[in-house]
């Protein structure tokens, strides 16, 4: 006969989340990772400012070019974030649950008036809180450097697009935090869970862009006598590539930080009737353009967290 739970399953959620966030903020691990992120961000932004100052063309959204302009050998700020945000998220979550197992503290935590629901959700929200603080601080740092070195403030729409970009980065980080926590729940060893999460990150970052054209070519070969088969193959290739959160994040940031972007897929001449070439889209249309990508990342986050939740609920915990 099973005993019935009393009270809310999320009792103590705020306590767990704040304690987890405080532990992360005081850990040497997050300090080292964030130092790497800040140094690379400052380097890429400084190089972008030097490149922007050498241009004489008028640009309505000059401030947004801080995030997208690259100067060899440094990539753009957005490229750095797409590469480093998963590392920060994985560093925060790879030992969230199995670390408690290895320290033999999980049974003692759950002996308090805290259910598994609150423990897992609190650890996840604590990691998200730390990520939100780090991303906001980094965005303010880049904005401040831009104002100081370029000598002009951002416009209202540039601030709004920057905040939308910040939200997309937060969701992207949440996906990788959910990946790390899912492996932390399923795999007993923290080292193994970190290796699994990093392997998945490498697959999606390095190998998936190369695999997507091969898979699309095998599933939908091009018929030289039928041009539409080439269009079908390109559409299939894009659909396969969008399985990767990195691709979704890249497309979302492209449309938000480059207002002239009108499509994230194939764009036919008939779709450009009445459009002014190079004219920027309003912010509302850019958000509508990237909403499927952001919604896809949110869906992936929820699915991964659900996997971790179900696995954690079914685990046997012994003192």
URVENZI-V60165 format. One record per residue. N is the residue number from 1. RES is the residue in three letters. SS is DSSP state (H for helix, E for strand, C for the rest). Layout:
# URVENZI-V60165
n-><N & N>
res-><RES & RES>
ss-><SS & SS>
This chain:
# URVENZI-V60165
n-><1 & 2 & 3 & 4 & 5 & 6 & 7 & 8 & 9 & 10 & 11 & 12 & 13 & 14 & 15 & 16 & 17 & 18 & 19 & 20 & 21 & 22 & 23 & 24 & 25 & 26 & 27 & 28 & 29 & 30 & 31 & 32 & 33 & 34 & 35 & 36 & 37 & 38 & 39 & 40 & 41 & 42 & 43 & 44 & 45 & 46 & 47 & 48 & 49 & 50 & 51 & 52 & 53 & 54 & 55 & 56 & 57 & 58 & 59 & 60 & 61 & 62 & 63 & 64 & 65 & 66 & 67 & 68 & 69 & 70 & 71 & 72 & 73 & 74 & 75 & 76 & 77 & 78 & 79 & 80 & 81 & 82 & 83 & 84 & 85 & 86 & 87 & 88 & 89 & 90 & 91 & 92 & 93 & 94 & 95 & 96 & 97 & 98 & 99 & 100 & 101 & 102 & 103 & 104 & 105 & 106 & 107 & 108 & 109 & 110 & 111 & 112 & 113 & 114 & 115 & 116 & 117 & 118 & 119 & 120 & 121 & 122 & 123 & 124 & 125 & 126 & 127 & 128 & 129 & 130 & 131 & 132 & 133 & 134 & 135 & 136 & 137 & 138 & 139 & 140 & 141 & 142 & 143 & 144 & 145 & 146 & 147 & 148 & 149 & 150 & 151 & 152 & 153 & 154 & 155 & 156 & 157 & 158 & 159 & 160 & 161 & 162 & 163 & 164 & 165 & 166 & 167 & 168 & 169 & 170 & 171 & 172 & 173 & 174 & 175 & 176 & 177 & 178 & 179 & 180 & 181 & 182 & 183 & 184 & 185 & 186 & 187 & 188 & 189 & 190 & 191 & 192 & 193 & 194 & 195 & 196 & 197 & 198 & 199 & 200 & 201 & 202 & 203 & 204 & 205 & 206 & 207 & 208 & 209 & 210 & 211 & 212 & 213 & 214 & 215 & 216 & 217 & 218 & 219 & 220 & 221 & 222 & 223 & 224 & 225 & 226 & 227 & 228 & 229 & 230 & 231 & 232 & 233 & 234 & 235 & 236 & 237 & 238 & 239 & 240 & 241 & 242 & 243 & 244 & 245 & 246 & 247 & 248 & 249 & 250 & 251 & 252 & 253 & 254 & 255 & 256 & 257 & 258 & 259 & 260 & 261 & 262 & 263 & 264 & 265 & 266 & 267 & 268 & 269 & 270 & 271 & 272 & 273 & 274 & 275 & 276 & 277 & 278 & 279 & 280 & 281 & 282 & 283 & 284 & 285 & 286 & 287 & 288 & 289 & 290 & 291 & 292 & 293 & 294 & 295 & 296 & 297 & 298 & 299 & 300 & 301 & 302 & 303 & 304 & 305 & 306 & 307 & 308 & 309 & 310 & 311 & 312 & 313 & 314 & 315 & 316 & 317 & 318 & 319>
res-><UNK & UNK & UNK & UNK & UNK & UNK & UNK & UNK & UNK & UNK & UNK & UNK & UNK & UNK & UNK & UNK & UNK & UNK & UNK & UNK & UNK & UNK & UNK & UNK & UNK & UNK & UNK & UNK & UNK & UNK & UNK & UNK & UNK & UNK & UNK & UNK & UNK & UNK & UNK & UNK & UNK & UNK & UNK & UNK & UNK & UNK & UNK & UNK & UNK & UNK & UNK & UNK & UNK & UNK & UNK & UNK & UNK & UNK & UNK & UNK & UNK & UNK & UNK & UNK & UNK & UNK & UNK & UNK & UNK & UNK & UNK & UNK & UNK & UNK & UNK & UNK & UNK & UNK & UNK & UNK & UNK & UNK & UNK & UNK & UNK & UNK & UNK & UNK & UNK & UNK & UNK & UNK & UNK & UNK & UNK & UNK & UNK & UNK & UNK & UNK & UNK & UNK & UNK & UNK & UNK & UNK & UNK & UNK & UNK & UNK & UNK & UNK & UNK & UNK & UNK & UNK & UNK & UNK & UNK & UNK & UNK & UNK & UNK & UNK & UNK & UNK & UNK & UNK & UNK & UNK & UNK & UNK & UNK & UNK & UNK & UNK & UNK & UNK & UNK & UNK & UNK & UNK & UNK & UNK & UNK & UNK & UNK & UNK & UNK & UNK & UNK & UNK & UNK & UNK & UNK & UNK & UNK & UNK & UNK & UNK & UNK & UNK & UNK & UNK & UNK & UNK & UNK & UNK & UNK & UNK & UNK & UNK & UNK & UNK & UNK & UNK & UNK & UNK & UNK & UNK & UNK & UNK & UNK & UNK & UNK & UNK & UNK & UNK & UNK & UNK & UNK & UNK & UNK & UNK & UNK & UNK & UNK & UNK & UNK & UNK & UNK & UNK & UNK & UNK & UNK & UNK & UNK & UNK & UNK & UNK & UNK & UNK & UNK & UNK & UNK & UNK & UNK & UNK & UNK & UNK & UNK & UNK & UNK & UNK & UNK & UNK & UNK & UNK & UNK & UNK & UNK & UNK & UNK & UNK & UNK & UNK & UNK & UNK & UNK & UNK & UNK & UNK & UNK & UNK & UNK & UNK & UNK & UNK & UNK & UNK & UNK & UNK & UNK & UNK & UNK & UNK & UNK & UNK & UNK & UNK & UNK & UNK & UNK & UNK & UNK & UNK & UNK & UNK & UNK & UNK & UNK & UNK & UNK & UNK & UNK & UNK & UNK & UNK & UNK & UNK & UNK & UNK & UNK & UNK & UNK & UNK & UNK & UNK & UNK & UNK & UNK & UNK & UNK & UNK & UNK & UNK & UNK & UNK & UNK & UNK & UNK & UNK & UNK & UNK & UNK & UNK & UNK & UNK & UNK & UNK & UNK & UNK & UNK & UNK & UNK & UNK & UNK & UNK & UNK>
ss-><C & C & C & C & C & C & C & C & C & C & C & C & H & H & H & H & H & H & H & H & H & H & H & H & H & H & C & H & H & H & H & H & H & H & H & H & H & H & H & H & H & H & H & H & H & H & H & H & H & H & H & H & H & C & C & C & C & C & C & C & C & C & C & C & H & H & H & H & C & C & E & C & C & E & C & C & H & H & H & H & H & H & H & H & H & H & H & H & H & H & H & H & H & C & C & C & C & H & H & H & H & H & C & C & C & H & H & H & H & H & C & C & C & C & C & H & H & H & H & H & H & H & H & H & H & H & H & H & H & H & H & H & H & H & H & H & H & H & H & H & H & H & H & H & H & H & H & H & H & H & C & C & C & C & C & H & H & H & H & H & H & H & H & H & H & H & H & H & H & H & H & H & H & H & H & H & H & H & H & H & H & H & H & H & H & H & C & C & C & H & H & H & H & H & H & H & H & H & H & H & H & H & H & H & H & H & H & H & H & H & H & H & H & H & H & H & H & H & H & C & C & C & C & C & C & C & H & H & H & H & H & H & H & H & H & H & H & H & H & H & H & C & C & C & H & H & H & H & H & H & H & H & H & H & H & H & H & C & C & C & C & C & C & C & C & C & C & C & H & H & H & H & C & C & C & C & C & C & C & C & C & C & H & H & H & H & H & H & H & H & H & H & H & H & H & H & H & H & H & H & H & H & H & H & H & H & H & H & H & H & H & H & H & H & C & C & C & C & C>
